[in-house]
C-alpha cells in the first residue's frame, strides 16, 4: 500500500524497538467465477526485514474463496519503517 492507513491496517502504528511486535492479518477474496493462482507474499524496500510474512495465502483460491496471510512488524530501529509487498 503506497498510502499507509490505520483504517485499512497498512499502518502498523507505534511499536517499540526490541519490546514487541504488531501482527496484521490480511484477507484475499476471489469474487470471480474461476479459481485464481496466488504467488507468495514477499516484502521489498529499505526496511523489508522489519516485516515478516508468517502465514502465506493459499496458492490457489477457488471461485468465491477466501484466504489470509499474516504480516508481523518488528522494527529494528527507531523511526519510520517502510516496505511494500512484492
N, C-alpha and C positions, 0 to 999 in steps of 0.2 A: 504494500500500500504506500503510495507516494505522499499521502496526506494522513499521517497517523492521528488517530482519534480515540479517546476513551470510550466514545459511544459504540464504535464497532470493534473494540478490543485490539486495535492495531497499535495503540499507545499503551505500553506496559506500566506506565506510571513510575513513581519513585520507588526504587529498590536499593537498599543499602548494599554496598560492596562487601562481600565476604560474610554477610549475615543471613541472607535469604535469597530466594528466587521467586519469580512470578510465573505461573503456568497459565497459558490460554489454550482453550480447545476451540478449534475451528471446524465448521460443518460444511461439507460439499453436498449439494443436492443435484441429482440429474433429473431435470424436468423434461428431458426429451423422451421420445418413444423407442430409442435404441440404446444399447449399452455403450459406454464410453471407456476408453483406456486412460488411466492416470499414471503419470510418472512419479517418482519420489519427490517429496518436497525438500528442497535444499535452501541454504541461506547464502547470500552473496553480500559483498560490501566490506567496508573497513572494519566493522565490529561483528562480523558474522560469527565469530567464535563465542560471542556472548549469548547467542540464540541457538538452542539445541532442539531439533525436532526429535521427540522421544517416542512418538507413535505415528507411523506413516498411514496415509489413507489406503483403502483397498486399491489394488492395481487395476481392477475392472469394476465399474459401477453400473449395475443393471439399470434399465429404464425405470424411472421413478425411485431409484435407490438413494440412500444416504450413507455417507461415510464421514469419519472425522480424522483429524490429526492434531497432535499436541505440540506446542512450542513452549520451551522453558527459557525465560530470560534470567540470566545470572551474570550481572555486569562484572567486568574485570577491572574497571577503573571508574572514577568519579566523572560525572558529566554526561552529556547526551551521547547515547549509543545508538547506532543505526545499522540496519541491514535490510535487505529485500529478499523475497523468495525467488528461487531460480527454477 
